[in-house]
Amino acid sequence: MTQYLDFEKPLSEIEGKAEELRAMGRADSKVDVSKEAAQLDAKARDMLASLYKGLTPWQKAQVARHAERPHCKDYVDALFTDWTPLAGDRNFADDHAVMGGLARLDGRSVMVIGHEKGHDTRTRIERNFGMARPEGYRKAIRLMEMADRFGLPVVTLIDTPGAYPGKGAEERGQSEAIARSTQACLRLGVPLVSVVIGEGGSGGAVAFATANRVAMLEHSIYSVISPEGCASILWKDADKMREAAEALRLTAQDLLKLGVIDRIVTEPLGGAHRDRDAAIASVGKALQAMLTEFDGKSTDEIRSARRTKFLDMGSKGLAA
């Protein structure tokens, strides 16, 4: 069953009524409810289009966090072949919040790194809800350096509320690991392309997304802090998350105008969770297009272009 968000409650009532009519028709073949169900379906489609045409930043944050949205593992399984997972940071442990490995994207050998949130209670706990610890970032550094050594492009899939803030993570050097991972991104002589597929939270996202090209799914978010965290700091009231979401400029549309990202990947009507296959296919096409931009370019050109991109960041404003 579809999990409805708060602002989708009117839609859930209409789709629920349509499903009730179909259930009646299945229970009694003499009852013809196809016409009434079709009318409700049309009304639901119109309402869905209306709702998603003007989503607020807070509503986009809710869509980005939807439990049924495809996660990193779903993209890896659907888009990549010859997937060979690589584990561990060769220092402390393997962090299951970060997936990484060798694969092929449409025949092109790549290194894939991404946050994985999990899809049920067991896997969410195992994956720590996509919040990486220092060993996760150090694993990513190891894989990026391996990719650089063998001339393999790096693909990163971003979906995290932020780096894990636990005591053990801080003791093992969380901030240092994030900084080193960001530095590793900047040093790469191979193309690095990133897609924010859900949440892009704080330095935990930047550590994987300091890339030559950064794309965002249409209803994903990317910000320095969560709306709830921002509201707690600025207003001492987490319930002001709507105002915080507006102020943070965390939507793909605002970030494209600001020059923080390079492209927006269109989602199916109603969000990626309503048509997972279509959303995954769109991300695959975007990844291939971004990688193709760097065909034939030297390592110095690739590295210099990435550095220039981030040095220029902040020169654009929403009014420009």
C-alpha positions in Angstrom: 0.0 0.0 0.0 1.1 3.5 -0.8 2.3 5.5 2.3 0.7 8.9 2.1 2.4 12.1 3.3 0.5 14.7 5.4 -0.3 16.9 2.5 -1.6 14.0 0.4 -4.5 13.1 2.8 -7.2 14.4 0.4 -5.6 12.3 -2.4 -5.5 9.2 -0.1 -9.3 9.5 0.4 -10.0 9.5 -3.3 -7.6 6.7 -4.2 -9.0 4.7 -1.2 -12.6 5.1 -2.5 -11.5 4.0 -6.0 -9.8 0.9 -4.5 -12.9 0.1 -2.5 -15.0 0.1 -5.6 -12.6 -2.2 -7.4 -12.7 -4.6 -4.4 -16.5 -4.6 -4.7 -16.3 -5.5 -8.4 -13.8 -8.3 -7.6 -16.1 -9.7 -4.9 -19.2 -9.6 -7.1 -18.7 -9.9 -10.9 -22.3 -8.7 -11.5 -21.5 -5.3 -10.1 -20.0 -3.0 -12.7 -18.0 -0.2 -11.0 -15.4 0.4 -13.7 -17.0 3.7 -14.8 -17.1 5.1 -11.2 -13.6 3.9 -10.5 -12.2 5.5 -13.6 -13.8 8.8 -12.7 -12.2 8.7 -9.3 -8.8 7.7 -10.9 -9.0 10.8 -13.2 -9.9 13.0 -10.2 -6.9 11.6 -8.3 -4.5 12.2 -11.2 -5.7 15.8 -11.5 -5.3 16.3 -7.7 -1.8 14.6 -7.7 -0.7 16.9 -10.5 -2.0 20.0 -8.7 -0.4 19.0 -5.4 3.1 18.4 -6.9 3.0 21.4 -9.1 3.5 23.8 -6.2 5.2 21.9 -3.4 6.7 24.0 -0.7 10.3 23.4 0.5 9.1 21.6 3.6 6.8 19.3 1.5 9.8 18.5 -0.8 11.7 17.6 2.3 8.9 15.1 3.2 9.0 13.6 -0.3 12.8 13.3 -0.2 12.5 11.3 3.0 9.6 9.1 1.8 10.2 5.5 3.0 9.3 4.0 -0.4 11.7 6.1 -2.4 14.4 4.1 -4.2 17.6 4.0 -2.3 21.3 3.4 -3.3 21.0 -0.4 -3.4 18.0 -0.1 -5.7 19.9 2.1 -8.2 23.0 -0.3 -8.0 20.8 -3.3 -8.7 19.0 -1.7 -11.6 21.6 0.4 -13.3 24.9 -1.3 -12.9 26.2 -4.7 -14.0 29.2 -6.8 -12.8 28.7 -5.2 -9.3 31.6 -6.1 -7.1 31.2 -4.7 -3.5 34.3 -3.6 -1.7 34.3 -3.4 2.1 36.2 -1.9 5.0 38.5 1.1 5.6 41.6 -1.1 6.3 41.8 0.6 9.6 38.9 0.0 11.9 35.7 -1.6 10.4 33.3 -1.7 7.6 30.5 0.9 7.7 27.3 -0.5 6.3 25.8 3.0 5.9 28.2 3.4 2.9 28.0 1.1 -0.1 31.0 0.9 -2.5 32.3 -1.2 -5.2 33.3 -1.7 -8.8 30.7 -2.0 -11.5 29.8 -1.2 -15.1 27.4 1.5 -16.3 26.3 0.8 -19.8 29.6 -1.0 -20.4 31.7 1.7 -18.8 33.8 0.6 -15.8 33.2 2.8 -12.8 33.6 3.0 -9.0 30.3 3.4 -7.2 30.0 4.9 -3.7 26.7 5.8 -2.0 24.7 6.1 1.2 22.3 3.4 1.9 19.4 3.9 4.4 17.8 0.5 4.3 14.2 -0.4 3.4 12.8 -1.9 6.6 13.4 -1.8 10.4 16.2 -4.4 10.3 18.1 -3.0 7.4 17.6 0.6 8.6 19.3 -0.3 11.9 22.0 -2.2 10.1 22.6 0.7 7.8 22.3 3.3 10.6 19.7 5.1 8.6 22.3 6.2 6.0 24.3 8.1 8.6 28.0 7.3 8.0 30.6 6.9 10.7 34.3 7.8 10.2 35.1 4.4 8.8 32.5 4.9 6.1 34.2 8.1 4.9 37.6 6.4 5.1 36.3 3.5 3.0 35.1 6.0 0.4 38.6 7.6 0.4 40.2 4.2 -0.2 37.9 3.5 -3.0 38.3 6.9 -4.6 42.1 6.5 -4.5 41.8 3.1 -6.1 39.6 4.5 -8.8 42.1 7.2 -9.5 45.0 4.7 -9.7 43.2 2.6 -12.3 41.6 5.5 -14.2 38.0 4.7 -13.3 35.3 7.4 -13.2 33.6 7.7 -9.8 29.8 7.8 -9.3 28.4 8.8 -6.0 24.7 8.5 -4.9 23.8 10.8 -2.0 21.1 10.0 0.5 21.8 10.9 4.1 20.4 13.1 6.8 24.0 13.8 7.8 27.1 12.1 9.3 26.5 10.1 12.4 26.9 12.4 15.5 27.5 9.6 18.1 30.2 9.6 20.8 32.2 6.8 19.2 32.2 8.5 15.8 33.5 11.7 17.3 36.2 9.8 19.2 37.3 8.2 16.0 37.6 11.6 14.2 34.4 12.2 12.4 35.1 15.7 11.2 38.6 14.8 10.1 37.3 11.9 8.1 34.7 14.1 6.4 37.4 16.7 5.6 39.7 14.0 4.2 36.9 12.6 2.0 36.2 16.1 0.6 39.9 16.6 -0.1 40.0 13.2 -1.8 37.2 14.3 -4.1 39.1 17.4 -5.1 42.3 15.5 -5.8 40.8 13.0 -8.2 42.2 13.1 -11.7 39.2 11.1 -13.0 35.6 12.4 -13.5 33.5 12.4 -10.3 29.7 12.7 -10.9 27.1 12.8 -8.1 23.3 12.5 -7.8 21.4 13.5 -4.7 18.7 10.9 -4.8 17.0 11.8 -1.5 18.4 13.8 1.4 21.8 15.6 1.0 22.5 16.5 4.6 25.4 18.6 5.7 29.1 17.6 5.4 28.1 14.0 5.3 26.8 14.7 1.8 29.5 17.2 0.7 32.1 14.5 1.5 30.8 12.5 -1.5 29.5 15.3 -3.7 32.5 17.6 -4.2 32.1 16.6 -7.8 32.6 17.7 -11.4 28.9 17.4 -11.9 26.2 17.3 -9.3 22.6 16.5 -10.1 19.5 16.3 -7.9 16.3 14.5 -8.3 13.4 17.0 -8.7 12.1 16.5 -5.2 15.3 15.8 -3.3 16.9 18.3 -0.9 20.5 19.4 -0.2 21.4 21.6 2.7 23.9 22.4 5.5 21.5 21.3 8.2 18.0 19.7 8.4 15.0 22.1 8.6 14.3 20.8 12.2 17.9 21.3 13.3 18.0 24.8 11.8 14.7 25.7 13.5 15.9 24.4 16.9 19.1 26.6 16.6 17.5 29.8 15.3 14.1 29.8 16.9 14.6 27.2 19.7 11.5 25.6 18.3 11.7 22.5 16.0 8.1 23.1 14.9 9.3 26.1 12.9 10.8 23.6 10.3 8.6 25.0 7.6 10.1 28.5 7.9 13.5 27.0 8.2 13.0 25.0 5.0 12.1 28.2 3.1 15.2 30.0 4.5 17.6 27.2 3.7 17.0 27.2 0.0 17.4 23.4 0.0 15.4 22.5 -3.1 16.9 21.4 -6.4 15.2 24.4 -8.1 16.9 27.0 -5.8 20.2 25.3 -5.8 20.3 25.2 -9.6 19.8 28.9 -9.7 22.5 29.4 -7.1 25.0 27.3 -9.1 25.4 24.7 -6.4 24.2 21.9 -8.7 24.4 21.4 -12.4 21.2 19.7 -13.4 17.8 18.5 -12.1 16.6 15.0 -12.9 12.8 14.9 -13.4 10.8 12.6 -11.2 7.6 10.8 -12.1 4.4 12.5 -11.2 3.9 12.1 -7.5 7.6 11.5 -6.7 10.1 8.8 -7.3 8.3 6.4 -4.9 5.2 6.2 -7.2 7.2 4.9 -10.2 10.6 3.6 -9.0 11.6 2.1 -12.3 11.1 5.4 -14.2 13.0 7.4 -11.5 15.9 5.0 -11.6 16.0 5.0 -15.4 16.1 8.9 -15.4 19.1 8.8 -13.0 20.9 6.3 -15.2 20.5 8.6 -18.2 21.7 11.6 -16.3 24.8 9.7 -15.0 25.7 8.6 -18.6 25.2 12.1 -19.9 27.4 13.7 -17.2 30.2 11.1 -17.6 30.2 11.6 -21.4 31.0 15.3 -20.9 34.5 14.3 -19.7 35.4 11.8 -22.5 38.8 12.7 -23.9 39.7 15.2 -21.2 43.1 15.0 -19.4 43.4 14.5 -15.6 44.7 18.0 -15.2 41.6 19.4 -17.1 39.2 17.3 -15.0 40.9 18.3 -11.7 41.2 22.0 -12.6 37.6 22.2 -13.8 36.4 20.7 -10.5 38.5 23.1 -8.4 37.4 26.2 -10.4 33.7 25.1 -10.0 33.9 25.1 -6.2 36.0 28.3 -6.0 33.4 30.1 -8.1 30.5 28.8 -5.9 28.7 31.6 -4.2 29.1 34.1 -7.1 25.4 33.6 -8.2 22.4 34.8 -6.3 18.7 34.0 -6.6 18.1 37.5 -7.9 20.8 37.2 -10.7 
